[in-house]
Amino acid sequence: MLSLTGNMENTEHPSTKVFDVVCGMELDMESVRHAYEHEGIEYYFCSAKCKGRFFEDPDAYIGKS
Ligand SMILES: [Zn+2]
């Protein structure tokens, strides 16, 4: 699915870590099944439940007031 093929040094661990902004869980970007784009930025979630919570009130999770 998503693969970074740039000139990254760490080729042994090509997977990128992302964080679920709702629950704070660290996720492996390649195995994330729940993503949501908000204002041009893609956010990743551990579950549909977290994605749903973000969807309801994204500003609460990205530090906007
Ligand atoms: Zn979560």
N, CA, C, O and the ligand as a Tripos MOL2 file, in Angstrom:
@<TRIPOS>MOLECULE
protein
  261   259    66     0     0
PROTEIN
NO_CHARGES

@<TRIPOS>ATOM
      1 N           0.8520   -1.1880    0.0000 N.3       1 MET1
      2 CA          0.0000    0.0000    0.0000 C.3       1 MET1
      3 C           0.8870    1.2370    0.0000 C.2       1 MET1
      4 O           1.3130    1.7100   -1.0540 O.2       1 MET1
      5 N           1.1580    1.7490    1.1830 N.am      2 LEU2
      6 CA          2.0140    2.9170    1.2670 C.3       2 LEU2
      7 C           3.4630    2.4700    1.4380 C.2       2 LEU2
      8 O           3.7800    1.6740    2.3220 O.2       2 LEU2
      9 N           4.3180    2.9830    0.5940 N.am      3 SER3
     10 CA          5.7260    2.6550    0.7650 C.3       3 SER3
     11 C           6.5750    3.8760    0.4850 C.2       3 SER3
     12 O           6.3500    4.6030   -0.4820 O.2       3 SER3
     13 N           7.5410    4.0850    1.3360 N.am      4 LEU4
     14 CA          8.4430    5.2110    1.1520 C.3       4 LEU4
     15 C           9.7050    4.7070    0.4750 C.2       4 LEU4
     16 O          10.4460    3.9040    1.0410 O.2       4 LEU4
     17 N           9.9400    5.1760   -0.7240 N.am      5 THR5
     18 CA         11.1010    4.6890   -1.4680 C.3       5 THR5
     19 C          12.1020    5.8060   -1.7220 C.2       5 THR5
     20 O          12.8430    5.7850   -2.7040 O.2       5 THR5
     21 N          12.1090    6.7720   -0.8290 N.am      6 GLY6
     22 CA         13.0540    7.8670   -0.9510 C.3       6 GLY6
     23 C          14.4330    7.4480   -0.4990 C.2       6 GLY6
     24 O          14.7110    6.2600   -0.3380 O.2       6 GLY6
     25 N          15.2840    8.4150   -0.2980 N.am      7 ASN7
     26 CA         16.6490    8.1040    0.1010 C.3       7 ASN7
     27 C          16.7830    8.0830    1.6200 C.2       7 ASN7
     28 O          17.6310    8.7630    2.1970 O.2       7 ASN7
     29 N          15.9400    7.2980    2.2400 N.am      8 MET8
     30 CA         16.0220    7.1760    3.6830 C.3       8 MET8
     31 C          17.1400    6.2110    4.0340 C.2       8 MET8
     32 O          17.3610    5.2170    3.3410 O.2       8 MET8
     33 N          17.8420    6.5150    5.1200 N.am      9 GLU9
     34 CA         18.9910    5.6900    5.4820 C.3       9 GLU9
     35 C          18.5690    4.3520    6.0720 C.2       9 GLU9
     36 O          19.1930    3.3210    5.8220 O.2       9 GLU9
     37 N          17.5310    4.3860    6.8350 N.am     10 ASN10
     38 CA         17.1480    3.1970    7.5650 C.3      10 ASN10
     39 C          16.3130    2.2530    6.7150 C.2      10 ASN10
     40 O          15.0940    2.1720    6.8660 O.2      10 ASN10
     41 N          16.9830    1.5490    5.8280 N.am     11 THR11
     42 CA         16.2750    0.6690    4.8970 C.3      11 THR11
     43 C          15.8740   -0.6490    5.5390 C.2      11 THR11
     44 O          15.0310   -1.3700    5.0050 O.2      11 THR11
     45 N          16.4760   -0.9690    6.6890 N.am     12 GLU12
     46 CA         16.1180   -2.2220    7.3440 C.3      12 GLU12
     47 C          14.7570   -2.1190    8.0090 C.2      12 GLU12
     48 O          14.0840   -3.1240    8.2410 O.2      12 GLU12
     49 N          14.3650   -0.8970    8.3110 N.am     13 HIS13
     50 CA         13.0660   -0.6800    8.9390 C.3      13 HIS13
     51 C          12.3040    0.3880    8.1620 C.2      13 HIS13
     52 O          12.1720    1.5300    8.6040 O.2      13 HIS13
     53 N          11.8110   -0.0100    7.0020 N.am     14 PRO14
     54 CA         11.1560    0.9560    6.1330 C.3      14 PRO14
     55 C           9.8190    1.4520    6.6570 C.2      14 PRO14
     56 O           9.3010    2.4660    6.1880 O.2      14 PRO14
     57 N           9.2590    0.7390    7.6260 N.am     15 SER15
     58 CA          7.9610    1.1430    8.1310 C.3      15 SER15
     59 C           8.0680    2.4270    8.9370 C.2      15 SER15
     60 O           9.0590    2.6690    9.6260 O.2      15 SER15
     61 N           7.0490    3.2280    8.8400 N.am     16 THR16
     62 CA          7.0270    4.5030    9.5240 C.3      16 THR16
     63 C           6.0660    4.4420   10.7000 C.2      16 THR16
     64 O           4.9490    3.9340   10.5970 O.2      16 THR16
     65 N           6.5310    4.9690   11.8070 N.am     17 LYS17
     66 CA          5.6660    5.0050   12.9770 C.3      17 LYS17
     67 C           4.8030    6.2560   12.9610 C.2      17 LYS17
     68 O           5.2780    7.3660   12.7180 O.2      17 LYS17
     69 N           3.5500    6.0470   13.2220 N.am     18 VAL18
     70 CA          2.6340    7.1760   13.3350 C.3      18 VAL18
     71 C           1.8830    7.0160   14.6600 C.2      18 VAL18
     72 O           1.8710    5.9430   15.2640 O.2      18 VAL18
     73 N           1.2690    8.0950   15.0820 N.am     19 PHE19
     74 CA          0.5440    8.0420   16.3460 C.3      19 PHE19
     75 C          -0.9390    8.2980   16.1360 C.2      19 PHE19
     76 O          -1.3490    9.1850   15.3870 O.2      19 PHE19
     77 N          -1.7040    7.5060   16.8120 N.am     20 ASP20
     78 CA         -3.1390    7.7220   16.8870 C.3      20 ASP20
     79 C          -3.3540    8.9400   17.7840 C.2      20 ASP20
     80 O          -3.0720    8.8910   18.9820 O.2      20 ASP20
     81 N          -3.8500   10.0240   17.2060 N.am     21 VAL21
     82 CA         -3.9710   11.2650   17.9820 C.3      21 VAL21
     83 C          -5.1000   11.1960   19.0140 C.2      21 VAL21
     84 O          -5.1800   12.0340   19.9120 O.2      21 VAL21
     85 N          -5.9530   10.2120   18.8820 N.am     22 VAL22
     86 CA         -7.0620   10.0850   19.8290 C.3      22 VAL22
     87 C          -6.6190    9.3780   21.1070 C.2      22 VAL22
     88 O          -6.8280    9.8880   22.2080 O.2      22 VAL22
     89 N          -6.0200    8.2260   20.9610 N.am     23 CYS23
     90 CA         -5.6490    7.4450   22.1450 C.3      23 CYS23
     91 C          -4.1450    7.4520   22.4110 C.2      23 CYS23
     92 O          -3.7000    7.0020   23.4670 O.2      23 CYS23
     93 N          -3.3630    7.9610   21.4580 N.am     24 GLY24
     94 CA         -1.9260    8.0700   21.6710 C.3      24 GLY24
     95 C          -1.1400    6.8190   21.3330 C.2      24 GLY24
     96 O           0.0710    6.7800   21.5470 O.2      24 GLY24
     97 N          -1.7910    5.8100   20.8170 N.am     25 MET25
     98 CA         -1.1230    4.5600   20.4950 C.3      25 MET25
     99 C          -0.1660    4.7300   19.3230 C.2      25 MET25
    100 O          -0.4730    5.4230   18.3530 O.2      25 MET25
    101 N           0.9940    4.0920   19.4220 N.am     26 GLU26
    102 CA          1.9390    4.1030   18.3170 C.3      26 GLU26
    103 C           1.5290    3.0380   17.3130 C.2      26 GLU26
    104 O           1.2450    1.8960   17.6770 O.2      26 GLU26
    105 N           1.5020    3.4280   16.0460 N.am     27 LEU27
    106 CA          1.0330    2.5270   15.0020 C.3      27 LEU27
    107 C           2.0860    2.3810   13.9170 C.2      27 LEU27
    108 O           2.8580    3.3000   13.6430 O.2      27 LEU27
    109 N           2.0970    1.2200   13.3160 N.am     28 ASP28
    110 CA          2.9500    1.0010   12.1610 C.3      28 ASP28
    111 C           2.1640    1.4340   10.9300 C.2      28 ASP28
    112 O           1.1320    0.8540   10.5930 O.2      28 ASP28
    113 N           2.6730    2.4580   10.2730 N.am     29 MET29
    114 CA          1.9130    3.0800    9.1900 C.3      29 MET29
    115 C           1.4890    2.0910    8.1020 C.2      29 MET29
    116 O           0.4290    2.2430    7.4940 O.2      29 MET29
    117 N           2.3050    1.1020    7.8690 N.am     30 GLU30
    118 CA          1.9770    0.1460    6.8090 C.3      30 GLU30
    119 C           0.8340   -0.7850    7.1780 C.2      30 GLU30
    120 O           0.2060   -1.3890    6.3090 O.2      30 GLU30
    121 N           0.5730   -0.8950    8.4550 N.am     31 SER31
    122 CA         -0.5020   -1.7990    8.8710 C.3      31 SER31
    123 C          -1.7350   -1.0590    9.3640 C.2      31 SER31
    124 O          -2.7100   -1.6700    9.8010 O.2      31 SER31
    125 N          -1.6780    0.2570    9.2900 N.am     32 VAL32
    126 CA         -2.8320    1.0370    9.7260 C.3      32 VAL32
    127 C          -3.9880    0.8550    8.7520 C.2      32 VAL32
    128 O          -3.8230    0.9810    7.5380 O.2      32 VAL32
    129 N          -5.1230    0.5660    9.2890 N.am     33 ARG33
    130 CA         -6.3040    0.3460    8.4460 C.3      33 ARG33
    131 C          -7.2820    1.5060    8.4940 C.2      33 ARG33
    132 O          -8.2050    1.5950    7.6840 O.2      33 ARG33
    133 N          -7.0700    2.3830    9.4450 N.am     34 HIS34
    134 CA         -8.0150    3.4790    9.6180 C.3      34 HIS34
    135 C          -7.2940    4.8090    9.4670 C.2      34 HIS34
    136 O          -6.4490    5.1710   10.2860 O.2      34 HIS34
    137 N          -7.6370    5.5230    8.4150 N.am     35 ALA35
    138 CA         -7.0260    6.8170    8.1740 C.3      35 ALA35
    139 C          -8.1110    7.8090    7.7860 C.2      35 ALA35
    140 O          -9.1490    7.4540    7.2280 O.2      35 ALA35
    141 N          -7.8310    9.0500    8.1000 N.am     36 TYR36
    142 CA         -8.8040   10.0940    7.7860 C.3      36 TYR36
    143 C          -8.0520   11.3680    7.4470 C.2      36 TYR36
    144 O          -7.1730   11.7990    8.1940 O.2      36 TYR36
    145 N          -8.3970   11.9620    6.3300 N.am     37 GLU37
    146 CA         -7.7220   13.1950    5.9300 C.3      37 GLU37
    147 C          -8.5210   14.3960    6.4120 C.2      37 GLU37
    148 O          -9.7270   14.5010    6.1860 O.2      37 GLU37
    149 N          -7.8190   15.2880    7.0780 N.am     38 HIS38
    150 CA         -8.4590   16.4800    7.6260 C.3      38 HIS38
    151 C          -7.5990   17.6840    7.2950 C.2      38 HIS38
    152 O          -6.4410   17.7620    7.7070 O.2      38 HIS38
    153 N          -8.1640   18.6200    6.5510 N.am     39 GLU39
    154 CA         -7.4510   19.8340    6.1420 C.3      39 GLU39
    155 C          -6.1120   19.5170    5.4880 C.2      39 GLU39
    156 O          -5.1050   20.1750    5.7500 O.2      39 GLU39
    157 N          -6.1180   18.5010    4.6360 N.am     40 GLY40
    158 CA         -4.9350   18.1690    3.8610 C.3      40 GLY40
    159 C          -3.9110   17.3100    4.5760 C.2      40 GLY40
    160 O          -2.8800   16.9590    4.0030 O.2      40 GLY40
    161 N          -4.1890   16.9720    5.8210 N.am     41 ILE41
    162 CA         -3.2630   16.1330    6.5840 C.3      41 ILE41
    163 C          -3.9370   14.8040    6.8790 C.2      41 ILE41
    164 O          -5.1050   14.7530    7.2650 O.2      41 ILE41
    165 N          -3.1820   13.7320    6.6920 N.am     42 GLU42
    166 CA         -3.7600   12.4210    6.9480 C.3      42 GLU42
    167 C          -3.4570   11.9840    8.3790 C.2      42 GLU42
    168 O          -2.3180   12.0480    8.8420 O.2      42 GLU42
    169 N          -4.4920   11.5470    9.0530 N.am     43 TYR43
    170 CA         -4.3600   11.0610   10.4230 C.3      43 TYR43
    171 C          -4.6660    9.5810   10.4440 C.2      43 TYR43
    172 O          -5.4730    9.0820    9.6610 O.2      43 TYR43
    173 N          -3.9970    8.8800   11.3700 N.am     44 TYR44
    174 CA         -4.1250    7.4280   11.4260 C.3      44 TYR44
    175 C          -4.6480    6.9900   12.7820 C.2      44 TYR44
    176 O          -4.3590    7.6000   13.8120 O.2      44 TYR44
    177 N          -5.4150    5.9320   12.7530 N.am     45 PHE45
    178 CA         -6.0730    5.4810   13.9780 C.3      45 PHE45
    179 C          -5.9700    3.9750   14.1340 C.2      45 PHE45
    180 O          -5.8630    3.2310   13.1590 O.2      45 PHE45
    181 N          -6.0070    3.5450   15.3970 N.am     46 CYS46
    182 CA         -5.8930    2.1190   15.6880 C.3      46 CYS46
    183 C          -7.1890    1.3920   15.3890 C.2      46 CYS46
    184 O          -7.1970    0.1830   15.1610 O.2      46 CYS46
    185 N          -8.2850    2.1350   15.3920 N.am     47 SER47
    186 CA         -9.5780    1.4830   15.2400 C.3      47 SER47
    187 C         -10.5960    2.4470   14.6520 C.2      47 SER47
    188 O         -10.3900    3.6600   14.6200 O.2      47 SER47
    189 N         -11.6880    1.8780   14.1930 N.am     48 ALA48
    190 CA        -12.7660    2.7050   13.6720 C.3      48 ALA48
    191 C         -13.3560    3.5760   14.7710 C.2      48 ALA48
    192 O         -13.8900    4.6540   14.5100 O.2      48 ALA48
    193 N         -13.2530    3.0930   15.9990 N.am     49 LYS49
    194 CA        -13.7750    3.8360   17.1370 C.3      49 LYS49
    195 C         -13.0050    5.1450   17.3190 C.2      49 LYS49
    196 O         -13.6080    6.2030   17.4930 O.2      49 LYS49
    197 N         -11.6870    5.0720   17.2800 N.am     50 CYS50
    198 CA        -10.8750    6.2790   17.4120 C.3      50 CYS50
    199 C         -11.0850    7.1960   16.2130 C.2      50 CYS50
    200 O         -11.1710    8.4150   16.3620 O.2      50 CYS50
    201 N         -11.1650    6.6170   15.0490 N.am     51 LYS51
    202 CA        -11.4000    7.4060   13.8480 C.3      51 LYS51
    203 C         -12.7220    8.1570   13.9540 C.2      51 LYS51
    204 O         -12.8240    9.3210   13.5670 O.2      51 LYS51
    205 N         -13.7180    7.4790   14.4780 N.am     52 GLY52
    206 CA        -15.0260    8.0940   14.6400 C.3      52 GLY52
    207 C         -15.0030    9.2420   15.6210 C.2      52 GLY52
    208 O         -15.6730   10.2560   15.4200 O.2      52 GLY52
    209 N         -14.2240    9.0840   16.6960 N.am     53 ARG53
    210 CA        -14.1130   10.1460   17.6860 C.3      53 ARG53
    211 C         -13.4120   11.3560   17.0890 C.2      53 ARG53
    212 O         -13.7920   12.4950   17.3610 O.2      53 ARG53
    213 N         -12.4010   11.1160   16.2850 N.am     54 PHE54
    214 CA        -11.6940   12.2180   15.6250 C.3      54 PHE54
    215 C         -12.6120   12.9050   14.6270 C.2      54 PHE54
    216 O         -12.6330   14.1320   14.5230 O.2      54 PHE54
    217 N         -13.3550   12.1120   13.9080 N.am     55 PHE55
    218 CA        -14.2530   12.6300   12.8880 C.3      55 PHE55
    219 C         -15.3010   13.5670   13.4970 C.2      55 PHE55
    220 O         -15.6920   14.5640   12.8880 O.2      55 PHE55
    221 N         -15.7430   13.2300   14.7000 N.am     56 GLU56
    222 CA        -16.7730   14.0380   15.3530 C.3      56 GLU56
    223 C         -16.2500   15.4060   15.7970 C.2      56 GLU56
    224 O         -16.9720   16.4020   15.7600 O.2      56 GLU56
    225 N         -14.9900   15.4360   16.2160 N.am     57 ASP57
    226 CA        -14.4340   16.6900   16.7160 C.3      57 ASP57
    227 C         -12.9230   16.7430   16.5160 C.2      57 ASP57
    228 O         -12.1630   16.6770   17.4820 O.2      57 ASP57
    229 N         -12.4910   16.8610   15.2680 N.am     58 PRO58
    230 CA        -11.0550   16.7950   14.9770 C.3      58 PRO58
    231 C         -10.2280   17.8680   15.6820 C.2      58 PRO58
    232 O          -9.0990   17.6120   16.0990 O.2      58 PRO58
    233 N         -10.7850   19.0510   15.8110 N.am     59 ASP59
    234 CA        -10.0290   20.1410   16.4310 C.3      59 ASP59
    235 C          -9.6330   19.8410   17.8760 C.2      59 ASP59
    236 O          -8.6310   20.3540   18.3740 O.2      59 ASP59
    237 N         -10.4160   19.0200   18.5280 N.am     60 ALA60
    238 CA        -10.1200   18.6690   19.9190 C.3      60 ALA60
    239 C          -8.8580   17.8340   20.0270 C.2      60 ALA60
    240 O          -8.2300   17.7840   21.0840 O.2      60 ALA60
    241 N          -8.4810   17.1720   18.9260 N.am     61 TYR61
    242 CA         -7.3440   16.2660   18.9720 C.3      61 TYR61
    243 C          -6.0820   16.8200   18.3100 C.2      61 TYR61
    244 O          -4.9900   16.2860   18.5010 O.2      61 TYR61
    245 N          -6.2350   17.8750   17.5420 N.am     62 ILE62
    246 CA         -5.0640   18.4210   16.8660 C.3      62 ILE62
    247 C          -4.6280   19.7470   17.4650 C.2      62 ILE62
    248 O          -3.8010   20.4530   16.8890 O.2      62 ILE62
    249 N          -5.1820   20.0820   18.6140 N.am     63 GLY63
    250 CA         -4.6960   21.2270   19.3620 C.3      63 GLY63
    251 C          -5.2280   22.5720   18.9080 C.2      63 GLY63
    252 O          -4.7260   23.6150   19.3270 O.2      63 GLY63
    253 N          -6.2250   22.5560   18.0660 N.am     64 LYS64
    254 CA         -6.8370   23.8180   17.6650 C.3      64 LYS64
    255 C          -7.9190   24.2050   18.6530 C.2      64 LYS64
    256 O          -8.5060   23.3510   19.3180 O.2      64 LYS64
    257 N          -8.1730   25.4750   18.7430 N.am     65 SER65
    258 CA         -9.2320   25.9220   19.6420 C.3      65 SER65
    259 C         -10.3890   26.4850   18.8490 C.2      65 SER65
    260 O         -11.3840   26.9160   19.4310 O.2      65 SER65
    261 ZN         -6.8020    4.6080   19.0620 Zn       66 ZN66
@<TRIPOS>BOND
     1     1     2 1
     2     2     3 1
     3     3     4 2
     4     3     5 am
     5     5     6 1
     6     6     7 1
     7     7     8 2
     8     7     9 am
     9     9    10 1
    10    10    11 1
    11    11    12 2
    12    11    13 am
    13    13    14 1
    14    14    15 1
    15    15    16 2
    16    15    17 am
    17    17    18 1
    18    18    19 1
    19    19    20 2
    20    19    21 am
    21    21    22 1
    22    22    23 1
    23    23    24 2
    24    23    25 am
    25    25    26 1
    26    26    27 1
    27    27    28 2
    28    27    29 am
    29    29    30 1
    30    30    31 1
    31    31    32 2
    32    31    33 am
    33    33    34 1
    34    34    35 1
    35    35    36 2
    36    35    37 am
    37    37    38 1
    38    38    39 1
    39    39    40 2
    40    39    41 am
    41    41    42 1
    42    42    43 1
    43    43    44 2
    44    43    45 am
    45    45    46 1
    46    46    47 1
    47    47    48 2
    48    47    49 am
    49    49    50 1
    50    50    51 1
    51    51    52 2
    52    51    53 am
    53    53    54 1
    54    54    55 1
    55    55    56 2
    56    55    57 am
    57    57    58 1
    58    58    59 1
    59    59    60 2
    60    59    61 am
    61    61    62 1
    62    62    63 1
    63    63    64 2
    64    63    65 am
    65    65    66 1
    66    66    67 1
    67    67    68 2
    68    67    69 am
    69    69    70 1
    70    70    71 1
    71    71    72 2
    72    71    73 am
    73    73    74 1
    74    74    75 1
    75    75    76 2
    76    75    77 am
    77    77    78 1
    78    78    79 1
    79    79    80 2
    80    79    81 am
    81    81    82 1
    82    82    83 1
    83    83    84 2
    84    83    85 am
    85    85    86 1
    86    86    87 1
    87    87    88 2
    88    87    89 am
    89    89    90 1
    90    90    91 1
    91    91    92 2
    92    91    93 am
    93    93    94 1
    94    94    95 1
    95    95    96 2
    96    95    97 am
    97    97    98 1
    98    98    99 1
    99    99   100 2
   100    99   101 am
   101   101   102 1
   102   102   103 1
   103   103   104 2
   104   103   105 am
   105   105   106 1
   106   106   107 1
   107   107   108 2
   108   107   109 am
   109   109   110 1
   110   110   111 1
   111   111   112 2
   112   111   113 am
   113   113   114 1
   114   114   115 1
   115   115   116 2
   116   115   117 am
   117   117   118 1
   118   118   119 1
   119   119   120 2
   120   119   121 am
   121   121   122 1
   122   122   123 1
   123   123   124 2
   124   123   125 am
   125   125   126 1
   126   126   127 1
   127   127   128 2
   128   127   129 am
   129   129   130 1
   130   130   131 1
   131   131   132 2
   132   131   133 am
   133   133   134 1
   134   134   135 1
   135   135   136 2
   136   135   137 am
   137   137   138 1
   138   138   139 1
   139   139   140 2
   140   139   141 am
   141   141   142 1
   142   142   143 1
   143   143   144 2
   144   143   145 am
   145   145   146 1
   146   146   147 1
   147   147   148 2
   148   147   149 am
   149   149   150 1
   150   150   151 1
   151   151   152 2
   152   151   153 am
   153   153   154 1
   154   154   155 1
   155   155   156 2
   156   155   157 am
   157   157   158 1
   158   158   159 1
   159   159   160 2
   160   159   161 am
   161   161   162 1
   162   162   163 1
   163   163   164 2
   164   163   165 am
   165   165   166 1
   166   166   167 1
   167   167   168 2
   168   167   169 am
   169   169   170 1
   170   170   171 1
   171   171   172 2
   172   171   173 am
   173   173   174 1
   174   174   175 1
   175   175   176 2
   176   175   177 am
   177   177   178 1
   178   178   179 1
   179   179   180 2
   180   179   181 am
   181   181   182 1
   182   182   183 1
   183   183   184 2
   184   183   185 am
   185   185   186 1
   186   186   187 1
   187   187   188 2
   188   187   189 am
   189   189   190 1
   190   190   191 1
   191   191   192 2
   192   191   193 am
   193   193   194 1
   194   194   195 1
   195   195   196 2
   196   195   197 am
   197   197   198 1
   198   198   199 1
   199   199   200 2
   200   199   201 am
   201   201   202 1
   202   202   203 1
   203   203   204 2
   204   203   205 am
   205   205   206 1
   206   206   207 1
   207   207   208 2
   208   207   209 am
   209   209   210 1
   210   210   211 1
   211   211   212 2
   212   211   213 am
   213   213   214 1
   214   214   215 1
   215   215   216 2
   216   215   217 am
   217   217   218 1
   218   218   219 1
   219   219   220 2
   220   219   221 am
   221   221   222 1
   222   222   223 1
   223   223   224 2
   224   223   225 am
   225   225   226 1
   226   226   227 1
   227   227   228 2
   228   227   229 am
   229   229   230 1
   230   230   231 1
   231   231   232 2
   232   231   233 am
   233   233   234 1
   234   234   235 1
   235   235   236 2
   236   235   237 am
   237   237   238 1
   238   238   239 1
   239   239   240 2
   240   239   241 am
   241   241   242 1
   242   242   243 1
   243   243   244 2
   244   243   245 am
   245   245   246 1
   246   246   247 1
   247   247   248 2
   248   247   249 am
   249   249   250 1
   250   250   251 1
   251   251   252 2
   252   251   253 am
   253   253   254 1
   254   254   255 1
   255   255   256 2
   256   255   257 am
   257   257   258 1
   258   258   259 1
   259   259   260 2
@<TRIPOS>SUBSTRUCTURE
     1 MET1         2 RESIDUE 1 A MET
     2 LEU2         6 RESIDUE 1 A LEU
     3 SER3        10 RESIDUE 1 A SER
     4 LEU4        14 RESIDUE 1 A LEU
     5 THR5        18 RESIDUE 1 A THR
     6 GLY6        22 RESIDUE 1 A GLY
     7 ASN7        26 RESIDUE 1 A ASN
     8 MET8        30 RESIDUE 1 A MET
     9 GLU9        34 RESIDUE 1 A GLU
    10 ASN10       38 RESIDUE 1 A ASN
    11 THR11       42 RESIDUE 1 A THR
    12 GLU12       46 RESIDUE 1 A GLU
    13 HIS13       50 RESIDUE 1 A HIS
    14 PRO14       54 RESIDUE 1 A PRO
    15 SER15       58 RESIDUE 1 A SER
    16 THR16       62 RESIDUE 1 A THR
    17 LYS17       66 RESIDUE 1 A LYS
    18 VAL18       70 RESIDUE 1 A VAL
    19 PHE19       74 RESIDUE 1 A PHE
    20 ASP20       78 RESIDUE 1 A ASP
    21 VAL21       82 RESIDUE 1 A VAL
    22 VAL22       86 RESIDUE 1 A VAL
    23 CYS23       90 RESIDUE 1 A CYS
    24 GLY24       94 RESIDUE 1 A GLY
    25 MET25       98 RESIDUE 1 A MET
    26 GLU26      102 RESIDUE 1 A GLU
    27 LEU27      106 RESIDUE 1 A LEU
    28 ASP28      110 RESIDUE 1 A ASP
    29 MET29      114 RESIDUE 1 A MET
    30 GLU30      118 RESIDUE 1 A GLU
    31 SER31      122 RESIDUE 1 A SER
    32 VAL32      126 RESIDUE 1 A VAL
    33 ARG33      130 RESIDUE 1 A ARG
    34 HIS34      134 RESIDUE 1 A HIS
    35 ALA35      138 RESIDUE 1 A ALA
    36 TYR36      142 RESIDUE 1 A TYR
    37 GLU37      146 RESIDUE 1 A GLU
    38 HIS38      150 RESIDUE 1 A HIS
    39 GLU39      154 RESIDUE 1 A GLU
    40 GLY40      158 RESIDUE 1 A GLY
    41 ILE41      162 RESIDUE 1 A ILE
    42 GLU42      166 RESIDUE 1 A GLU
    43 TYR43      170 RESIDUE 1 A TYR
    44 TYR44      174 RESIDUE 1 A TYR
    45 PHE45      178 RESIDUE 1 A PHE
    46 CYS46      182 RESIDUE 1 A CYS
    47 SER47      186 RESIDUE 1 A SER
    48 ALA48      190 RESIDUE 1 A ALA
    49 LYS49      194 RESIDUE 1 A LYS
    50 CYS50      198 RESIDUE 1 A CYS
    51 LYS51      202 RESIDUE 1 A LYS
    52 GLY52      206 RESIDUE 1 A GLY
    53 ARG53      210 RESIDUE 1 A ARG
    54 PHE54      214 RESIDUE 1 A PHE
    55 PHE55      218 RESIDUE 1 A PHE
    56 GLU56      222 RESIDUE 1 A GLU
    57 ASP57      226 RESIDUE 1 A ASP
    58 PRO58      230 RESIDUE 1 A PRO
    59 ASP59      234 RESIDUE 1 A ASP
    60 ALA60      238 RESIDUE 1 A ALA
    61 TYR61      242 RESIDUE 1 A TYR
    62 ILE62      246 RESIDUE 1 A ILE
    63 GLY63      250 RESIDUE 1 A GLY
    64 LYS64      254 RESIDUE 1 A LYS
    65 SER65      258 RESIDUE 1 A SER
    66 ZN66       261 GROUP 0 **** ****
